[in-house]
Amino acid sequence: MEMDPHTLQQILTRIHQQMRCPQCGQRVPVDLAAIKVVSESAMLLQLKCDACNAYIVLQASLKGIEKISAPPYEENAFANASSTLEVDEITVRQVRNALQESDGSFEKLFQRIEQATESSDAGTQIA
């Protein structure tokens, strides 16, 4: 069975939320290494309780997995993140101007923004 990593992580998270050791009652860690077998309808996991060192074999049904699966998407191998950003020209100009005023340093830019935010917060508190 082919499963995307997001769906697999959701399954493991749900198992972790519900799984307690049958011997001591403590929460049992569930991670990717615990998965031993995956078939079309079930998953077999070998878990170990950190508290009492008990080994647990768990069979998890994969019925209803289609409800939590991430929808497929079309991937464009030639696209990158910057080609999908949609920003208006005014915002781009403002960022460029702010960077020029900060000598191209993001650190200086963020310090200026932080100082401006602090001074506006102080002005709000006084009023």
N, C-alpha and C positions, 0 to 999 in steps of 0.2 A: 504494500500500500504506500502510495506517495503522499506525504504530508508536509505542509510548509512549516518552517520553524516557529512561526507565531502560534499556529494551532497546537503544535506539540507543547509549547511552553504553557499555553492555557490549560491543556489537559493535566500537565504536571502540577500546575498551581492549584487546580481543583482537587487533585488527589492529596496534595500537601495540606490543604485546608481541612480535609475530612479525615485524614489518616492519623490514627493513634495506635500506639503499640498495644497489642492484645494482652501482653504480660504486665506492663507497668503503667500503661495509660498515658505515657508521655508522647508528645508530637514527634513523628518520625520524619527525618529529612528525606526529601524526594528530589532527585536531580537526574540529568540526562544519562549519567552512568548507570542508573538503576534499571533502565530499560534493557531487557534481554531479548525479547521477541516481539515483533509487531506483525499482525496479520490483517486481513481485510476487516475483521469484526472484533478483534480483541488485542490487548497488549499485555505482555507478561513482564512484571517488574520484580526485582529482588531488592528488598529494602533491609536496612540494618538500623536498629534502635541504638542511638548514642548513649542512652541512659542505662540500659540493661544488657546491651550487646546481643539482643535477640535478632535472628534473621527472619524476615517475613517475605513470603512469596505472594504476590498480589496479581490477580487477573482483572484487568480493567476492560469493560465493554466499550466499544467504540460506536455504539448505536447513537445516532443523533449528532455525530461529529460534523455533519454538513452544516449544522446550525451555527457552529462556532468557527468554522473555517473562514479564513480571509478570502474575499473575492479575488479571482484572478485579475491580473492587470497586464496591459500590453507594455512591453518594455522596448524602449527605443535605445539601441546601443550607441547611437550618435549623440544623444541628448545628455546634458549634464544639469546639475541643479541650477546653475546660473541662467540657463536658457528657459527655465520654467518660472522664474521669478517675474512677477508683474508689479512694477513700481512706476508711479507716475514721474514725469520729468522734474517736477518741482521738488520732490523728495530727494531725487538723485542730486540735484543742484545743491540742496541744503546740506547733504552729507559731504559733497565735495568741498563746499565752502568751509564747513566746520573742520574738515581734515586739513585744509590749507591753513586755517587760523591756528591749528594745533601742530603745525610743521610736519604734517603727515603721520603723527604719532597717535595711535588709538588710545594709548595710555593717558596722554595729555587730554585727549578729547573726553574720555570717560571721567577724568578728574574734574574737568570743567562742568560736565553735566551733573556730576555728583554735588559739586559746590553750588550750582544753580538750584538744584533740587532742595538742598539743605537750607539755602537762604529763602526760598519760596515757602518751605515748611515753617521756618522761623517767623516769617512775615504773617503767615496764616494763624500761628499760635498767638502772636501779639494782638492781632486785631480782634 
